[in-house]
Amino acid sequence: MSLKIAADNFPTLPGAGEMENLVVVREYDERRDKVAVEEMERRCEVGQRGKPSLVTDLMGDPICRVRNFPSHVMLVAECGGGGGEIVGAVRACVKTVTKESSGYVKLAYILGLRVSPSHRRLGIGTKLVQEIEEWCKQKGADYSYMATDCSNEPSINLFTRKFSYTKFRTLTMLVQPVHAHYKPLGSDIAIIQLTPKLAEAIYCRVFASAEFFPKDIGSILHSKLNLGHVHGRAQKSSPEVGSKNRNSALEFCLTKCVEHQGSVQVTSEGSVQINVRMLRRN
C-alpha cells in the first residue's frame, strides 16, 4: 500500500538530504492542519510488516495527549511549506519530576512521532526530533524521554542510535478489554476504591524516592479524564500474596475502573520500552 501511494503521488521522490531541505517543520495549527494530520495518522496505524501496533485513540483532537500540560507543543512536517502535504508530526510536553538527590528537574516527554508511510527513510523523523528537542531545551528541560512499542525497531533505533537515548525501563501494559479476564480473585485479596486525595497520598509514599515521579501527581489524579482509583491489597490476616493473585487483583482493579465504559476494542498485552536522554548538564 505504501509503495502504491508513493508511486501514485511521488513518481520520483528526492533523496534524504534533498527531502530534508524541502520539508518545513512548524507548529501545529488546529484550524489549518487538523484534517490533514488525522488522515496522516490513519495511514500510520499499521505496524511493521503489516502487524497491528499499539495506537492511541486521539478522540478527534490530535493534540489531546499533551493539551492539559501547561507547557506543550505539537510540530508538523510539511512538504514545501505554504499549504503543502502534512507528512509527519510529533508532540512534547515539559513537566517537573523527582531526580534522586537533585530534588526536582524538568523532564520533557516526546510522544506521537509519526511519519507518513510514503515518506519514511528520508530524514523527516530525524528533523522532527531535532526541532522538538530544541523546543524542549528552550523550555528548560534537563532530560527528555520517549516510550514506544518494543517491536517498533525503526523508532527505537532512531532515538537510541541517532540521538543517544539509553534504555530506562521496559513496561508490560495490560490493555483493553480488561473485563475479559479469567483469573479468579483469591480470598486473600481485598479491593478498595480510593478517593483521589488518598490515592495521591499512597503514590507519594510509595514513589517518593523514584526517579521521574511527577511533582503534580495531585493534578493528574484529580483530572476529569481519570477514570478512578482502586487498590488491591492482601488481607491483614493473610500470608504474603503470590504473584498470581497480585496479577488477578490488578486485572480486577482495571476492570472496576472501566466497567462503566461499555464496549471496548479488543487488543492484547503489549510491552513498551522507555528511553531517556540528558538534554543539558546542570
GUSEKOL-786899 format. One line per 2 residues: their letters; for each residue x, y, z of N, C-alpha, C. Coordinates in Angstrom, 1 decimal. Layout:
BEGIN
A = X,Y,Z,X,Y,Z,X,Y,Z | ...
//
This chain:
BEGIN
MS = 0.8,-1.2,0.0,0.0,0.0,0.0,0.9,1.3,0.0 | 1.9,1.3,0.9,2.7,2.5,0.9,3.5,2.7,-0.4
LK = 3.9,1.6,-1.0,4.6,1.7,-2.3,3.7,2.2,-3.4 | 2.4,1.8,-3.4,1.5,2.3,-4.3,1.2,3.8,-4.1
IA = 1.1,4.2,-2.9,0.9,5.7,-2.6,2.1,6.5,-3.1 | 3.3,6.0,-2.8,4.5,6.7,-3.3,4.5,6.8,-4.8
AD = 4.2,5.7,-5.4,4.2,5.7,-6.9,3.2,6.6,-7.5 | 2.0,6.6,-6.9,0.9,7.5,-7.4,1.2,9.0,-7.2
NF = 1.7,9.3,-6.0,1.8,10.7,-5.7,3.2,11.3,-5.9 | 4.2,10.5,-5.8,5.6,11.0,-5.9,6.4,10.0,-6.8
PT = 6.2,10.1,-8.1,6.9,9.2,-9.0,8.4,9.2,-8.8 | 9.0,10.3,-8.6,10.5,10.4,-8.3,10.7,11.1,-7.0
LP = 10.6,10.4,-5.9,10.9,11.0,-4.6,12.4,11.4,-4.5 | 12.7,12.6,-4.0,14.0,13.0,-3.8,14.7,12.2,-2.7
GA = 16.1,12.3,-2.7,16.8,11.6,-1.7,16.6,12.2,-0.3 | 17.2,11.6,0.7,17.0,12.0,2.1,17.5,13.5,2.3
GE = 18.7,13.8,1.8,19.2,15.2,2.0,18.4,16.2,1.3 | 18.0,15.9,0.1,17.1,16.9,-0.7,15.8,17.0,0.0
ME = 15.2,15.9,0.5,13.9,16.0,1.1,13.9,16.8,2.4 | 15.0,16.7,3.2,15.1,17.5,4.4,15.0,18.9,4.1
NL = 15.6,19.4,3.0,15.5,20.8,2.6,14.1,21.2,2.1 | 13.4,20.2,1.6,12.0,20.5,1.1,11.0,20.6,2.2
VV = 11.3,19.9,3.3,10.3,19.8,4.4,10.5,20.9,5.4 | 9.3,21.6,5.7,9.3,22.6,6.7,8.7,22.1,8.0
VR = 9.3,22.2,9.1,8.8,21.8,10.4,8.3,23.1,11.1 | 7.0,23.1,11.5,6.4,24.3,12.1,5.4,23.8,13.1
EY = 4.9,24.7,13.9,4.0,24.4,15.0,2.6,24.1,14.4 | 1.9,23.1,15.0,0.6,22.7,14.5,-0.4,23.8,14.7
DE = -1.2,24.0,13.6,-2.3,25.0,13.6,-3.6,24.2,13.5 | -4.4,24.2,14.6,-5.6,23.3,14.6,-6.6,23.6,13.5
RR = -6.8,24.8,13.2,-7.8,25.2,12.2,-7.3,24.8,10.8 | -6.0,24.9,10.6,-5.4,24.7,9.3,-5.0,23.2,9.0
DK = -4.6,22.5,10.1,-3.9,21.2,10.0,-4.7,20.0,10.5 | -5.8,20.2,11.2,-6.5,19.1,11.9,-6.8,17.9,10.9
VA = -7.5,18.2,9.9,-8.0,17.2,8.9,-6.8,16.4,8.3 | -5.8,17.2,7.9,-4.6,16.6,7.2,-3.8,15.7,8.2
VE = -3.7,16.2,9.5,-3.0,15.4,10.5,-3.7,14.1,10.8 | -5.0,14.2,10.9,-5.8,13.0,11.2,-5.7,11.9,10.1
EM = -5.7,12.4,8.8,-5.5,11.5,7.7,-4.1,10.8,7.7 | -3.1,11.7,8.0,-1.8,11.1,8.1,-1.6,10.1,9.2
ER = -2.3,10.4,10.3,-2.2,9.4,11.5,-2.9,8.1,11.1 | -4.0,8.1,10.3,-4.7,6.9,9.9,-3.8,6.0,9.1
RC = -3.0,6.7,8.2,-2.0,5.9,7.4,-0.9,5.3,8.2 | -0.7,5.7,9.4,0.4,5.2,10.2,-0.1,4.2,11.2
EV = -1.3,3.7,11.2,-1.9,2.8,12.2,-1.5,1.4,12.0 | -0.9,1.0,10.9,-0.5,-0.4,10.7,1.0,-0.5,11.1
GQ = 1.3,-1.5,11.9,2.7,-1.7,12.4,3.6,-2.2,11.3 | 4.8,-2.7,11.8,5.8,-3.2,10.9,5.3,-4.5,10.3
RG = 5.6,-4.7,9.0,5.2,-5.9,8.2,3.8,-6.2,8.3 | 2.9,-5.2,8.4,1.5,-5.4,8.4,0.9,-5.8,9.7
KP = 1.7,-5.9,10.8,1.2,-6.2,12.1,0.6,-5.0,12.8 | -0.6,-5.2,13.5,-1.2,-4.1,14.2,-0.2,-3.6,15.3
SL = -0.2,-2.3,15.5,0.7,-1.7,16.5,-0.2,-1.1,17.6 | 0.4,-0.8,18.8,-0.3,-0.1,19.9,-0.5,1.4,19.5
VT = -1.7,1.8,19.3,-2.0,3.1,18.9,-3.0,3.8,20.0 | -3.0,5.0,20.0,-3.9,5.8,20.9,-5.0,6.4,20.2
DL = -6.2,6.3,20.7,-7.4,7.0,20.1,-7.3,8.4,20.5 | -7.1,9.3,19.5,-7.0,10.7,19.8,-8.3,11.4,19.9
MG = -9.4,10.7,19.7,-10.8,11.2,20.0,-11.1,12.5,19.3 | -10.6,12.6,18.0,-10.8,13.8,17.2,-10.0,15.1,17.6
DP = -9.0,14.9,18.5,-8.2,16.0,18.9,-6.7,15.6,18.8 | -6.0,15.9,17.7,-4.6,15.4,17.6,-3.7,15.8,18.7
IC = -4.0,16.9,19.4,-3.1,17.3,20.5,-3.6,17.0,21.9 | -4.6,16.1,22.0,-5.2,15.8,23.3,-4.2,15.2,24.3
RV = -3.2,14.4,23.9,-2.3,13.8,24.8,-1.4,14.7,25.6 | -1.3,16.0,25.1,-0.4,16.9,25.8,-1.1,18.2,26.1
RN = -2.4,18.4,25.7,-3.1,19.6,25.8,-3.2,20.1,27.3 | -3.3,19.1,28.2,-3.6,19.5,29.6,-2.3,19.9,30.4
FP = -1.2,19.8,29.7,0.1,20.2,30.4,0.3,21.7,30.1 | 0.7,22.5,31.1,0.9,23.9,30.9,1.9,24.2,29.8
SH = 2.9,23.4,29.7,3.9,23.6,28.6,3.9,22.5,27.6 | 3.4,22.7,26.5,3.2,21.6,25.5,3.3,22.2,24.1
VM = 3.5,21.3,23.1,3.6,21.8,21.7,3.4,20.6,20.8 | 2.9,20.8,19.6,2.9,19.8,18.5,3.5,20.4,17.3
LV = 4.4,19.7,16.7,5.0,20.2,15.4,4.6,19.3,14.3 | 4.5,19.8,13.1,4.2,19.1,11.9,5.2,19.3,10.9
AE = 5.4,18.3,10.0,6.4,18.4,8.9,5.5,18.6,7.6 | 5.8,19.6,6.9,5.0,20.0,5.7,5.9,20.0,4.5
CG = 5.5,19.3,3.5,6.3,19.3,2.2,6.2,20.7,1.5 | 7.3,21.3,1.4,7.3,22.6,0.6,6.9,23.8,1.4
GG = 6.1,23.6,2.5,5.6,24.7,3.2,4.5,25.4,2.5 | 3.8,26.3,3.1,2.8,27.1,2.5,1.6,26.3,1.9
GG = 1.1,25.4,2.7,-0.1,24.6,2.3,0.3,23.3,1.7 | 1.5,22.8,1.8,1.9,21.6,1.2,1.3,20.4,2.0
EI = 1.6,19.2,1.6,1.1,18.0,2.3,1.8,17.8,3.7 | 1.0,17.4,4.7,1.5,17.1,6.0,2.0,15.7,6.0
VG = 3.3,15.5,6.2,3.9,14.1,6.1,4.5,13.6,7.4 | 4.3,14.4,8.5,4.9,13.9,9.8,4.4,14.8,10.9
AV = 4.5,14.3,12.1,4.1,15.1,13.3,4.8,14.5,14.5 | 4.9,15.4,15.6,5.4,14.9,16.9,4.9,15.9,17.9
RA = 4.7,15.3,19.2,4.3,16.2,20.3,5.3,16.1,21.4 | 5.2,17.1,22.3,6.0,17.1,23.5,5.4,17.9,24.6
CV = 5.7,17.6,25.8,5.3,18.4,27.0,6.5,18.4,28.0 | 6.5,19.4,28.8,7.6,19.5,29.8,6.9,19.5,31.2
KT = 7.4,18.7,32.1,6.9,18.6,33.5,8.0,18.6,34.5 | 7.7,18.9,35.7,8.6,18.8,36.8,8.5,17.5,37.5
VT = 9.7,16.8,37.7,9.7,15.5,38.3,10.8,15.3,39.3 | 10.8,14.2,40.1,11.9,14.0,41.0,13.1,13.4,40.3
KE = 14.3,13.7,40.9,15.5,13.1,40.3,16.6,12.9,41.4 | 16.5,11.7,42.0,17.4,11.3,43.0,17.6,12.4,44.1
SS = 18.9,12.7,44.4,19.2,13.7,45.4,19.1,15.1,44.9 | 18.9,15.3,43.6,18.9,16.6,43.0,17.6,17.4,43.3
GY = 16.6,16.7,43.9,15.3,17.4,44.2,14.5,17.2,43.0 | 14.2,18.3,42.3,13.3,18.3,41.1,14.0,18.8,39.9
VK = 13.7,18.2,38.8,14.3,18.7,37.5,13.1,18.7,36.5 | 13.4,19.4,35.4,12.4,19.5,34.3,12.6,18.4,33.3
LA = 11.5,17.6,33.0,11.6,16.5,32.1,10.7,16.7,30.9 | 11.2,16.5,29.7,10.4,16.6,28.5,9.9,15.2,28.1
YI = 8.7,15.1,27.7,8.1,13.8,27.2,7.9,14.0,25.7 | 8.6,13.2,24.9,8.4,13.3,23.4,7.5,12.1,23.0
LG = 6.4,12.4,22.3,5.5,11.3,22.0,4.8,11.6,20.7 | 4.1,10.6,20.2,3.3,10.7,19.0,4.1,11.0,17.7
LR = 5.3,10.5,17.6,6.1,10.8,16.4,5.6,9.9,15.3 | 5.2,10.6,14.2,4.6,9.9,13.1,5.2,10.4,11.8
VS = 5.5,9.5,10.8,5.9,9.9,9.5,5.1,9.1,8.5 | 4.5,9.8,7.5,3.7,9.1,6.5,4.4,8.0,5.9
PS = 3.8,6.8,5.7,4.5,5.6,5.1,5.2,5.9,3.8 | 4.6,6.8,3.0,5.2,7.1,1.7,6.4,8.1,1.8
HR = 6.7,8.6,3.0,7.9,9.5,3.2,8.9,9.1,4.2 | 8.9,7.8,4.5,9.9,7.3,5.5,11.2,7.1,4.9
RL = 12.2,7.0,5.8,13.6,6.8,5.4,14.1,8.0,4.6 | 13.6,9.2,4.8,14.0,10.4,4.1,14.5,11.4,5.0
GI = 14.7,11.1,6.3,15.3,12.1,7.3,14.2,13.0,7.9 | 12.9,12.7,7.6,11.9,13.6,8.2,11.7,13.3,9.7
GT = 11.8,12.1,10.1,11.7,11.8,11.5,12.8,12.4,12.3 | 14.0,12.3,11.8,15.2,13.0,12.4,15.0,14.5,12.5
KL = 14.5,15.1,11.5,14.3,16.6,11.5,13.2,16.9,12.6 | 12.2,16.1,12.7,11.1,16.4,13.7,11.7,16.3,15.1
VQ = 12.5,15.2,15.4,13.1,15.1,16.7,14.0,16.2,17.0 | 14.8,16.6,16.1,15.8,17.7,16.3,15.0,19.0,16.7
EI = 13.9,19.3,16.0,13.2,20.5,16.3,12.5,20.4,17.6 | 11.9,19.3,17.9,11.1,19.1,19.2,12.1,19.2,20.4
EE = 13.3,18.6,20.2,14.3,18.7,21.3,14.7,20.1,21.5 | 14.9,20.9,20.5,15.3,22.3,20.6,14.2,23.1,21.4
WC = 12.9,22.8,21.1,11.8,23.4,21.8,11.9,23.0,23.3 | 12.2,21.8,23.6,12.2,21.3,25.0,13.4,22.0,25.7
KQ = 14.5,22.2,25.1,15.6,22.9,25.7,15.2,24.3,26.0 | 14.5,25.0,25.1,14.1,26.4,25.3,13.2,26.5,26.5
KG = 12.4,25.4,26.8,11.5,25.4,27.9,12.2,25.0,29.2 | 13.5,24.8,29.1,14.2,24.5,30.4,14.4,23.0,30.7
AD = 14.0,22.1,29.8,14.1,20.7,30.1,15.5,20.2,30.3 | 15.8,19.5,31.4,17.1,18.9,31.6,17.2,17.5,31.0
YS = 16.1,16.8,30.9,16.1,15.4,30.4,14.9,15.3,29.4 | 15.0,14.4,28.5,13.8,14.0,27.7,13.7,12.5,27.6
YM = 12.5,12.0,27.5,12.3,10.6,27.3,11.2,10.3,26.3 | 11.2,9.1,25.8,10.1,8.7,24.9,9.8,7.2,25.2
AT = 8.6,6.8,24.8,8.2,5.4,25.0,7.6,4.9,23.7 | 7.9,3.7,23.4,7.4,3.1,22.1,7.2,1.6,22.3
DC = 6.4,1.0,21.4,6.2,-0.4,21.4,7.6,-1.1,21.2 | 7.9,-2.1,22.0,9.2,-2.8,21.9,9.4,-3.4,20.5
SN = 8.4,-3.6,19.7,8.6,-4.2,18.4,8.8,-3.1,17.3 | 8.8,-1.8,17.7,9.0,-0.8,16.8,10.4,-0.4,16.6
EP = 11.2,-1.3,15.9,12.6,-1.1,15.8,13.0,0.2,15.2 | 12.3,0.7,14.1,12.8,1.9,13.5,12.7,3.1,14.5
SI = 11.7,3.2,15.3,11.6,4.2,16.3,12.7,4.1,17.4 | 12.9,2.9,17.9,13.9,2.7,18.9,15.3,3.0,18.4
NL = 15.6,2.6,17.1,16.9,2.9,16.5,17.1,4.4,16.3 | 16.1,5.0,15.9,16.2,6.5,15.7,16.6,7.2,16.9
FT = 16.0,6.9,18.0,16.3,7.6,19.3,17.6,7.1,19.9 | 17.8,5.8,19.9,19.0,5.3,20.6,20.3,5.4,19.8
RK = 20.2,5.3,18.5,21.4,5.4,17.7,21.7,6.8,17.2 | 20.7,7.5,16.7,21.0,8.8,16.2,21.0,9.9,17.3
FS = 20.2,9.7,18.3,20.1,10.7,19.4,20.6,10.3,20.7 | 21.2,9.2,20.8,21.9,8.7,22.0,21.0,8.6,23.2
YT = 19.8,8.2,23.0,18.9,7.8,24.1,19.3,6.5,24.7 | 19.2,6.3,26.0,19.5,5.0,26.6,18.3,4.4,27.2
KF = 18.2,3.0,27.2,17.1,2.3,27.7,16.9,2.6,29.2 | 15.8,3.0,29.6,15.5,3.3,31.0,14.7,2.2,31.7
RT = 13.6,1.8,31.1,12.7,0.7,31.6,11.9,0.1,30.4 | 11.4,-1.1,30.7,10.5,-1.8,29.8,9.3,-2.1,30.6
LT = 8.1,-1.7,30.2,6.9,-1.9,30.9,6.0,-2.9,30.1 | 5.2,-3.7,30.9,4.2,-4.5,30.3,2.9,-3.9,30.5
ML = 2.1,-3.6,29.4,0.8,-3.0,29.5,-0.3,-4.0,29.4 | -1.3,-3.9,30.4,-2.5,-4.6,30.3,-3.5,-3.7,29.6
VQ = -3.9,-4.0,28.4,-4.7,-3.1,27.6,-6.1,-3.8,27.4 | -7.0,-3.0,26.8,-8.4,-3.4,26.7,-8.5,-4.7,25.9
PV = -9.6,-5.6,26.1,-10.6,-5.3,27.1,-10.3,-5.9,28.5 | -10.1,-5.1,29.5,-9.7,-5.6,30.8,-10.8,-6.4,31.5
HA = -12.1,-6.3,31.0,-13.1,-7.0,31.7,-13.1,-8.5,31.3 | -12.4,-8.9,30.2,-12.4,-10.2,29.8,-11.2,-11.0,30.4
HY = -11.1,-11.0,31.7,-10.1,-11.8,32.4,-10.7,-13.0,33.0 | -9.9,-14.1,33.1,-10.4,-15.3,33.6,-9.8,-15.8,34.9
KP = -8.8,-15.1,35.4,-8.2,-15.5,36.6,-9.1,-15.2,37.8 | -9.3,-16.1,38.7,-10.1,-15.9,39.9,-9.4,-15.0,40.9
LG = -10.2,-14.2,41.6,-9.7,-13.3,42.6,-9.6,-14.1,43.9 | -8.4,-14.3,44.5,-8.3,-15.0,45.7,-8.9,-14.4,46.9
SD = -9.3,-15.2,47.9,-9.9,-14.7,49.1,-9.0,-13.8,49.9 | -7.7,-13.9,49.7,-6.7,-13.2,50.4,-6.5,-11.8,49.9
IA = -7.3,-11.4,48.9,-7.1,-10.1,48.2,-8.3,-9.2,48.6 | -8.1,-8.0,49.0,-9.1,-7.0,49.2,-9.0,-5.9,48.2
II = -10.2,-5.5,47.6,-10.2,-4.4,46.7,-10.9,-3.2,47.3 | -10.1,-2.1,47.3,-10.6,-0.9,47.9,-10.7,0.3,46.9
QL = -11.8,1.0,46.9,-11.9,2.1,46.0,-11.4,3.3,46.7 | -10.5,4.1,46.1,-9.8,5.2,46.7,-10.3,6.6,46.2
TP = -10.3,7.5,47.1,-10.6,8.9,46.6,-9.3,9.4,46.0 | -9.4,10.4,45.1,-8.1,11.0,44.6,-7.1,11.5,45.6
KL = -7.6,12.0,46.7,-6.7,12.5,47.7,-5.9,11.4,48.4 | -6.6,10.2,48.7,-6.0,9.1,49.3,-5.0,8.4,48.3
AE = -5.4,8.3,47.0,-4.6,7.8,46.0,-3.3,8.6,45.9 | -3.4,9.9,46.0,-2.2,10.8,45.9,-1.3,10.5,47.1
AI = -1.8,10.3,48.3,-1.0,10.1,49.5,-0.3,8.7,49.3 | -0.9,7.7,48.7,-0.3,6.4,48.6,0.8,6.5,47.5
YC = 0.6,7.1,46.4,1.6,7.3,45.3,2.8,8.0,45.9 | 2.6,9.1,46.6,3.7,9.9,47.1,4.5,9.1,48.1
RV = 3.9,8.3,48.9,4.6,7.4,49.9,5.4,6.3,49.2 | 4.8,5.7,48.2,5.5,4.5,47.6,6.6,5.0,46.6
FA = 6.3,6.1,45.9,7.2,6.5,44.9,8.0,7.8,45.2 | 8.1,8.1,46.5,8.8,9.3,46.9,10.2,9.4,46.4
SA = 10.9,8.2,46.4,12.3,8.2,46.1,12.6,7.7,44.6 | 11.5,7.6,43.9,11.6,7.1,42.5,12.1,8.2,41.6
EF = 12.8,7.8,40.5,13.2,8.8,39.5,12.0,9.1,38.6 | 12.0,10.4,38.3,11.0,10.9,37.3,9.6,10.8,37.8
FP = 9.4,10.9,39.1,8.0,10.9,39.6,7.4,12.3,39.5 | 6.2,12.5,38.9,5.7,13.8,38.7,5.4,14.6,40.0
KD = 5.8,15.9,40.0,5.5,16.7,41.1,4.0,17.1,41.2 | 3.4,17.1,40.1,1.9,17.4,40.0,1.0,16.2,40.0
IG = 1.4,15.2,40.7,0.6,13.9,40.7,-0.8,14.2,41.2 | -1.0,15.2,42.1,-2.3,15.5,42.5,-3.2,16.0,41.4
SI = -2.7,16.8,40.5,-3.5,17.3,39.4,-3.8,16.2,38.4 | -2.9,15.3,38.3,-3.1,14.2,37.4,-4.2,13.3,37.9
LH = -4.2,13.0,39.2,-5.2,12.1,39.8,-6.6,12.8,39.9 | -6.6,14.1,40.0,-7.9,14.8,40.1,-8.5,15.2,38.7
SK = -7.7,14.9,37.6,-8.2,15.3,36.3,-9.5,14.6,36.0 | -10.3,15.3,35.2,-11.6,14.8,34.8,-11.5,13.6,33.8
LN = -10.3,13.5,33.2,-10.0,12.4,32.3,-9.6,11.1,33.0 | -9.4,11.2,34.3,-9.0,10.0,35.1,-10.3,9.2,35.4
LG = -10.2,7.9,35.2,-11.4,7.0,35.4,-11.7,6.6,36.8 | -10.7,6.7,37.7,-10.9,6.3,39.1,-9.7,5.7,39.6
HV = -9.7,5.3,40.9,-8.6,4.8,41.6,-9.1,3.6,42.5 | -8.5,2.4,42.3,-8.8,1.3,43.1,-7.5,0.6,43.5
HG = -7.5,0.0,44.7,-6.3,-0.5,45.2,-6.5,-2.0,45.6 | -5.6,-2.9,45.2,-5.7,-4.3,45.6,-4.6,-4.6,46.6
RA = -5.0,-5.2,47.7,-4.0,-5.4,48.8,-4.3,-6.7,49.5 | -3.3,-7.3,50.2,-3.5,-8.5,50.9,-4.3,-8.2,52.2
QK = -5.2,-9.2,52.6,-5.9,-9.1,53.8,-4.9,-9.1,55.0 | -5.2,-8.4,56.0,-4.3,-8.4,57.2,-4.0,-9.8,57.7
SS = -4.9,-10.7,57.7,-4.7,-12.0,58.3,-4.1,-13.0,57.3 | -3.8,-12.5,56.1,-3.3,-13.4,55.1,-1.8,-13.4,55.0
PE = -1.2,-14.5,54.6,0.2,-14.6,54.4,0.6,-13.7,53.1 | 1.8,-13.7,52.8,2.3,-12.9,51.7,1.6,-13.4,50.4
VG = 1.1,-12.4,49.6,0.3,-12.7,48.4,1.3,-13.1,47.3 | 1.0,-14.2,46.6,1.8,-14.6,45.5,1.6,-13.8,44.2
SK = 2.5,-13.9,43.2,2.4,-13.1,42.0,1.1,-13.4,41.2 | 0.6,-14.6,41.3,-0.6,-15.0,40.5,-1.8,-14.2,41.1
NR = -1.9,-14.1,42.4,-3.0,-13.3,42.9,-2.8,-11.8,42.7 | -1.6,-11.4,42.8,-1.3,-10.0,42.5,-1.8,-9.6,41.1
NS = -1.5,-10.4,40.1,-1.9,-10.2,38.8,-3.5,-10.2,38.7 | -4.1,-11.1,39.4,-5.6,-11.2,39.4,-6.1,-9.9,39.9
AL = -5.5,-9.4,41.0,-6.0,-8.2,41.7,-5.9,-7.0,40.8 | -4.8,-7.0,40.0,-4.5,-5.8,39.1,-5.6,-5.9,38.0
EF = -5.9,-7.0,37.4,-6.9,-7.1,36.4,-8.2,-6.7,36.9 | -8.5,-7.1,38.2,-9.8,-6.7,38.7,-9.9,-5.2,39.0
CL = -8.8,-4.6,39.4,-8.8,-3.2,39.6,-9.0,-2.4,38.3 | -8.3,-2.9,37.3,-8.5,-2.2,36.0,-9.9,-2.4,35.5
TK = -10.5,-3.5,35.8,-11.9,-3.7,35.4,-12.9,-2.8,36.0 | -12.6,-2.5,37.4,-13.5,-1.6,38.1,-13.4,-0.2,37.6
CV = -12.2,0.1,37.1,-12.0,1.5,36.5,-12.8,1.7,35.2 | -12.9,0.7,34.4,-13.5,0.9,33.1,-14.8,0.2,32.8
EH = -15.4,-0.5,33.8,-16.6,-1.3,33.5,-17.8,-0.4,33.1 | -17.7,0.9,33.5,-18.9,1.7,33.2,-18.7,2.3,31.7
QG = -17.6,1.9,31.0,-17.4,2.5,29.7,-18.2,1.7,28.6 | -18.7,0.6,28.9,-19.4,-0.2,27.9,-18.5,-1.0,27.1
SV = -18.8,-1.1,25.8,-17.9,-2.0,24.9,-16.6,-1.3,24.7 | -15.6,-2.1,24.6,-14.2,-1.6,24.3,-13.6,-2.4,23.2
QV = -12.6,-1.8,22.6,-11.9,-2.5,21.5,-11.0,-3.7,22.0 | -11.0,-4.7,21.2,-10.1,-5.9,21.6,-8.7,-5.6,21.1
TS = -7.8,-5.6,22.1,-6.4,-5.5,21.8,-5.7,-6.6,22.7 | -4.4,-6.5,22.8,-3.7,-7.5,23.5,-2.7,-6.9,24.5
EG = -2.0,-7.8,25.2,-0.9,-7.3,26.1,0.2,-6.8,25.2 | 0.9,-5.7,25.6,2.0,-5.2,24.9,3.1,-4.7,25.8
SV = 4.3,-4.7,25.3,5.5,-4.2,26.0,5.9,-2.9,25.4 | 6.3,-2.0,26.3,6.7,-0.6,25.9,8.1,-0.4,26.5
QI = 9.0,0.1,25.6,10.3,0.5,26.0,10.4,2.0,26.2 | 11.0,2.4,27.3,11.2,3.8,27.7,12.6,4.1,27.6
NV = 13.0,5.1,26.8,14.4,5.6,26.6,14.5,7.0,27.0 | 15.6,7.4,27.6,15.8,8.7,28.2,17.2,9.3,27.7
RM = 17.3,10.6,27.7,18.5,11.3,27.3,18.6,12.6,28.1 | 19.9,12.9,28.5,20.1,14.2,29.1,20.2,15.3,28.0
LR = 19.4,16.3,28.1,19.5,17.4,27.1,20.5,18.5,27.5 | 20.7,18.7,28.7,21.7,19.7,29.1,22.3,19.4,30.5
RN = 23.5,19.7,30.8,24.1,19.5,32.1,23.9,20.7,33.0 | 23.6,20.4,34.2,23.4,21.5,35.2,24.8,22.1,35.6
//
